[in-house]
Structure formats: C-alpha cells, structure tokens
Amino acid sequence: MKIVILGGGIVGLALAIELHRIGATQVLVLDRGHSPATWAAAGMIAPRAEGLRGALLDLGLASRALWPAWAAQLEEASGEPVDYRSCGVLLPAQNKEAVEKQNIALGEGCWWEREEVLAHIPGICETIAGGLWFEKEGAVDNRRVLVALRAAAERLGIAVQSGVNVLGPADPDLRAVTTDAGLVSADRFVLAQGAWSGTWLDLPVQPLKGQMLALKSQPEQLRTVLYGEGVYLVPRRDGRIVVGATQEQVGFEPGNTAAGIHALLTNALALVPGLADCPLVEQWWGFRPATPDAAPLLGQGPWPHLHLATGHHRNGILLAPITARLLAREIVTGEPQPLLAPFSYRRFCP
C-alpha cells in the first residue's frame, strides 16, 4: 500500500516515521518547503496549563505521556538532540482565589506562595500573589525536533520531496493529486498541511498568525515555562527565551509588526522585569492551523482514500506523538481509533 503524506511539518514527518515503524513500506512525504508552524512554535508540552478540556484534554494528556520516550527514540533514530525537558509550567497569578477555582477545574496543579515563586523565578514581578505549578508539563525545542525528524526520515529511507505544492484532486475519487511537479497517485493520502489544509479542500481550517521573539539571557536564568497574561516564556538550554505569541486573523499576511513585538515585550517585561536588559536576538512569525472549535481534524476524511491530520491550532507540538501513533494504526489496520472519534471533520457538516 502506497501512502502519501501531504505536509512535512512535525505531524506529517512523525506520521511517516510511525507508519514505517509498524510496517508500511511505501511512504512518501510531499513538503511545501515553506516554514511550517513547527518551526515557528514555542514547543510547549502543557495540556493542563493550556486549559484544554474534554476530549482534547484526554488526547493531550495521552500525548504528553508519550513525549519522554518519543523524544528519546527520535534522538536515537536521528542522532540529533531535541532538548525535551519536563521542566514544569508556572501560571503566575495576582489573585489566589481565582486560581484556586481554576486549580479545581484543571487538576494536577498546585499552588505556590509568593515567596516560593520569587525563589524559583529570579527577576519576576514582585507584586504577584503566587502561581499555579504544573510539575508534569514542560517543553521541547521544536526546531531541533524538525531537524531530527528530517534526519530520522532520511536514515530510514523515507522519501521526502520538498518544494512540492498540491494544487488539488486529480480525479473525483482522489486516487491522485495534481501538484506543480506533476500527478502523484497513492492508495492512501494523508492531509497534514497545517494552515494550508483548506486552500484546496473545503475544510474549516484557517491561518491564525502568531508573532514571536527571542531574548538572550544567561543559561538557566529561567528554568521553567512561564504562562502569564497575554504572554508565555519558554527557556532553552542555551539561554534563549522564546516569547510568544500574538493571535491575529489576518490570513497569510507575512511579517512582524511594531504593534505585535511591542505587545509581546510589554507583557513579558511586566511579568519578568528582570529580563529588561536581555538582548532581543530574533523575531519571527508563523501560521497556526485553526478550526472553529480550536480542535484538530483527525481520522477518515471526506474521501475513502483520504485521512486528515490537521487543524491542531496551537497544540501541534504537543499532539504530534499521539496523532502519529493512532492515525498510523487506523490507516494500516483499518480499525477506527476511539480517541480520534471526537475530532472527525463530520462535526462541522450540516
């Protein structure tokens, strides 16, 4: 069975590797070649801190549980580090009562008093009341993950063609697609094109732009992820601190803006004034694949030969391992996976 994956971000490549692992012998990845959301993300592994609910929380927790072993296996398969860290996530708060209610709803989180927060986070705003601490959550260097996935795919002999744009179905049954490099046929297609998934197929996936920046601090100056009001800060081992992110419904409008960068810096320095002297070393943007309910489209698509792995919104990094594992099983065995059922595209059908 020939399987063609349309999309070369973390979801598409993770799925290709998982398909290979469970015995699929003909897997081809067609990559647009432009920077995917994977490259632009912050890399948080934080379903609880993100406030996910219901079936999406269940999926997120299942994927979070996979991440430690998945990251180790990827490093072994690729020979590349991915910097996965279960470093915890802290939600600083000005109001303990409101956070206590949130704690009941979210589970897992424990309250840190002001003194404990100040001891763990040098330079944080001293007026905070405390924070909600999620010990089991963390982050990964998403850019390193992308490098590792590409290296692992190459080592495994998985064909990845870059710079290929899918133009649309080549026939009514989707036995082939038309690309700017010619026709490509397959027994199964998987749509994993992120924010571009709705450009040639009538799916409710729209780009949601996010601007981000990076500061350079001393290594280990910030040792945990901070998730504050209108901003999050994600530390890297080399001292970089990723600051994100705006949410803008502007289509595929590229570029950073003065307003976007100003908002990020204002919110970041209000939360951690001690970072004020850190150099601003990078700024960038990306496009999240957003759906109306902020949940992904997974599983069987509108054609018998099409599966969906898209619409992950801001959770593509978190959900990549579980998406790859369950969707690969479904494609190879033909058996529906219960965890994927709530994310069918049919929930948007009239």
C-alpha positions in Angstrom: 0.0 0.0 0.0 1.4 3.3 -1.1 0.8 6.2 1.4 1.4 9.8 0.5 1.5 12.4 3.3 0.8 15.9 2.2 2.8 18.0 4.6 6.3 17.9 6.1 5.9 19.5 9.5 6.1 17.7 12.8 2.8 15.9 12.3 3.5 14.7 8.7 7.0 13.5 9.4 6.1 11.9 12.8 3.3 10.0 11.0 5.6 8.9 8.2 8.1 7.5 10.7 5.4 5.8 12.7 4.0 4.2 9.5 7.4 2.9 8.7 7.9 1.6 12.2 4.7 -0.5 12.0 5.5 -2.0 8.7 4.3 0.4 5.9 6.9 0.0 3.1 5.8 2.7 0.6 5.6 6.1 2.4 6.2 9.4 0.6 6.1 12.9 2.1 5.4 15.9 -0.1 6.5 19.1 1.6 5.7 22.6 0.5 9.1 23.7 1.6 8.0 26.9 3.3 8.5 27.3 7.1 5.7 25.3 8.8 4.1 26.1 12.1 6.5 23.5 13.6 9.5 25.8 13.0 7.7 28.9 14.4 6.2 27.3 17.5 7.4 27.6 21.1 7.3 23.9 21.8 5.2 23.7 25.0 4.0 20.3 26.2 1.3 21.6 28.5 -2.3 20.4 28.1 -3.2 21.2 31.7 -1.6 24.7 31.8 -3.1 25.5 28.4 -6.5 24.8 29.9 -7.6 22.1 27.4 -11.0 20.5 28.1 -12.9 17.3 27.4 -11.8 15.1 24.6 -9.0 17.5 23.6 -7.6 17.3 27.1 -7.8 13.5 27.0 -5.8 13.5 23.7 -3.3 16.0 25.1 -2.7 14.0 28.3 -2.2 10.8 26.3 0.3 12.6 24.0 2.1 14.2 27.0 2.6 10.7 28.4 4.3 9.6 25.2 6.7 12.5 24.9 9.6 11.4 27.1 10.0 8.0 25.3 9.1 9.5 21.9 11.8 12.2 22.2 14.4 9.7 23.3 13.5 7.3 20.4 13.7 10.2 18.0 17.1 11.2 19.2 18.3 7.7 18.8 16.8 7.3 15.3 18.2 10.6 14.1 21.4 11.2 16.1 20.1 14.7 16.8 19.2 16.3 20.2 15.7 17.6 20.6 16.0 19.2 24.1 12.9 17.7 25.6 12.5 18.9 29.2 9.8 18.1 31.8 10.7 21.4 33.4 7.3 22.3 34.7 5.0 25.2 33.8 4.0 28.0 36.2 1.0 30.2 35.8 1.8 33.4 37.8 -1.3 35.0 39.4 -2.3 38.2 41.1 -5.4 36.6 42.7 -5.1 33.4 44.7 -8.9 32.8 44.9 -9.4 32.8 41.2 -6.5 30.4 40.6 -7.8 28.1 43.4 -11.0 27.7 41.4 -9.0 27.1 38.3 -6.9 24.6 40.1 -10.0 22.6 41.0 -11.1 22.6 37.3 -7.7 21.8 35.9 -6.4 19.2 38.3 -2.7 18.4 38.8 -1.8 22.0 39.6 -0.5 23.0 43.0 -0.4 26.5 44.5 3.0 28.2 45.0 3.0 31.0 47.5 4.6 34.3 46.5 7.9 33.6 48.4 8.2 30.2 46.6 7.7 31.8 43.2 10.2 34.6 43.9 12.8 32.0 45.0 12.4 29.9 41.8 12.0 32.7 39.2 14.7 35.4 39.6 13.5 38.8 38.3 9.8 38.0 38.3 7.3 40.7 39.2 7.3 41.0 43.0 3.6 42.0 43.2 2.3 38.6 42.2 0.3 36.7 44.8 1.8 33.3 43.8 1.3 30.8 41.0 -0.2 27.6 39.8 2.5 25.0 39.3 2.2 22.1 36.9 5.2 19.8 37.6 4.5 17.2 34.8 4.5 19.7 32.0 7.3 21.1 30.0 8.7 22.0 26.6 10.8 20.8 23.7 13.0 22.7 21.2 10.6 22.4 18.2 13.2 23.5 15.7 15.5 20.7 16.9 12.6 18.3 16.6 12.1 19.2 13.0 15.8 18.7 12.2 15.7 15.4 14.0 12.6 14.2 12.2 14.1 15.0 8.8 17.3 13.2 9.7 15.4 10.2 11.0 13.3 10.0 7.9 16.5 10.1 5.7 18.2 7.4 7.8 15.1 5.2 7.5 14.9 5.7 3.7 11.6 7.5 3.8 11.2 9.6 0.7 10.6 13.4 1.4 10.2 15.7 -1.6 10.5 19.4 -0.8 9.1 22.3 -2.7 6.0 20.5 -3.9 2.7 22.3 -3.9 -0.5 20.3 -4.0 -3.0 22.0 -6.4 -6.0 19.7 -5.9 -7.5 16.3 -6.6 -6.7 14.8 -10.0 -9.9 12.7 -10.1 -13.3 12.6 -8.3 -12.2 9.6 -6.2 -8.9 11.2 -5.0 -6.8 8.4 -6.4 -4.2 11.0 -7.3 -3.5 14.7 -6.7 -2.2 17.3 -9.0 0.9 19.1 -7.9 3.2 21.7 -9.5 5.6 18.8 -10.1 3.0 16.6 -11.8 0.5 13.9 -10.8 1.0 11.8 -7.7 -1.0 8.7 -7.1 -1.5 6.7 -3.9 -3.6 4.1 -2.2 -4.0 6.5 0.8 -3.4 10.2 1.2 -3.0 12.0 4.5 -3.6 15.7 4.6 -1.2 17.3 7.1 -0.6 20.7 5.5 -1.4 22.8 8.6 -2.7 26.2 7.9 -2.7 25.5 4.2 -5.0 22.5 4.5 -8.1 24.4 3.5 -6.5 26.0 0.4 -7.5 23.2 -2.0 -10.0 21.2 0.1 -13.2 22.6 1.6 -12.2 22.2 5.2 -12.8 24.7 8.1 -9.0 25.3 8.6 -7.9 28.9 8.6 -4.5 30.5 9.3 -4.1 32.2 12.7 -1.0 34.3 12.6 1.4 34.3 15.6 4.3 36.7 16.1 7.1 35.7 18.4 10.5 36.8 19.5 13.6 35.5 21.4 15.7 37.1 24.2 19.2 36.0 25.2 19.6 35.5 28.9 22.2 33.7 31.0 21.9 29.9 30.8 19.4 28.7 33.4 18.3 32.2 34.3 14.8 31.0 33.6 14.4 27.2 34.3 10.7 26.7 33.8 8.0 27.8 31.4 6.0 30.8 32.5 2.5 31.2 31.2 1.2 34.7 32.0 -1.4 37.1 30.9 -1.2 37.5 27.2 2.3 36.0 27.0 4.4 32.9 27.6 8.1 32.5 28.1 9.8 29.2 27.2 13.5 28.8 28.1 16.1 26.9 26.0 19.2 25.3 27.4 21.5 27.8 25.6 19.9 30.8 27.4 17.5 31.8 24.7 14.0 32.6 26.0 11.2 32.3 23.4 8.4 34.8 24.0 5.0 34.4 22.3 2.6 34.8 20.9 0.1 37.1 19.2 -3.1 35.7 17.7 -4.2 37.5 14.6 -6.8 36.7 12.0 -5.1 38.4 9.0 -4.9 35.5 6.6 -1.5 34.7 5.3 -0.2 38.2 5.8 3.5 37.8 6.5 5.9 39.7 8.7 6.4 41.1 12.1 4.7 44.4 13.1 5.7 47.1 15.6 2.5 46.6 17.5 2.9 42.8 17.7 6.5 43.0 19.0 5.6 45.8 21.4 2.8 43.8 22.9 5.0 40.8 23.5 7.8 42.8 25.1 5.4 44.8 27.2 3.7 41.7 28.6 6.9 39.8 29.0 8.6 42.6 31.0 5.5 43.2 33.1 5.8 39.6 34.1 9.6 39.4 34.5 11.1 42.9 34.8 14.5 41.2 35.4 14.7 40.4 31.6 14.7 44.1 30.6 18.4 44.2 29.8 18.4 40.9 27.8 19.3 41.4 24.1 16.5 40.9 21.6 18.1 38.3 19.3 15.3 37.2 16.9 11.7 37.8 15.9 9.6 35.8 13.6 6.0 34.7 12.8 4.1 31.6 11.7 0.6 30.5 10.9 -1.4 28.1 13.2 -4.0 25.9 11.5 -7.1 27.0 13.3 -10.5 25.4 13.3 -13.8 27.0 14.6 -13.6 25.0 17.9 -9.7 25.1 18.2 -9.6 21.3 18.0 -7.9 19.2 15.2 -9.3 17.3 12.3 -8.2 13.7 12.6 -9.1 10.4 11.1 -11.1 9.5 8.0 -11.6 12.3 5.5 -14.3 13.1 3.0 -12.9 10.6 0.5 -12.4 6.9 1.3 -8.7 7.2 0.4 -8.1 10.4 2.5 -7.2 10.7 6.1 -6.8 14.0 8.0 -4.1 15.1 10.4 -4.5 18.9 10.5 -6.1 21.8 12.4 -4.0 21.3 15.5 -4.2 25.1 16.3 -1.6 25.8 19.0 -1.2 22.2 20.0 0.6 20.6 17.1 3.9 20.0 19.0 2.0 18.6 22.0 -0.2 16.3 19.9 2.3 15.0 17.3 3.2 11.7 19.0 -0.4 10.6 19.7 -1.6 11.8 16.3 1.1 9.8 14.6 0.5 6.6 16.7 -3.2 6.5 16.4 -3.6 7.6 12.8 -0.9 5.1 11.7 -2.8 2.3 13.3 -6.0 3.4 11.7 -4.5 3.7 8.2 -2.7 0.3 8.4 -5.3 -1.8 10.2 -8.5 0.0 9.0 -9.7 0.0 12.6 -11.1 3.3 13.9 -9.3 4.6 17.0 -11.7 5.8 19.8 -9.5 8.7 20.9 -9.7 10.2 17.4 -13.5 9.9 17.1 -14.4 13.3 18.6 -12.1 15.0 16.0 -13.8 13.9 12.9 -14.4 16.5 10.2 -18.1 15.5 10.3 -18.7 17.6 13.4 -18.7 20.6 11.1 -21.0 19.0 8.5 -24.6 20.4 8.3 
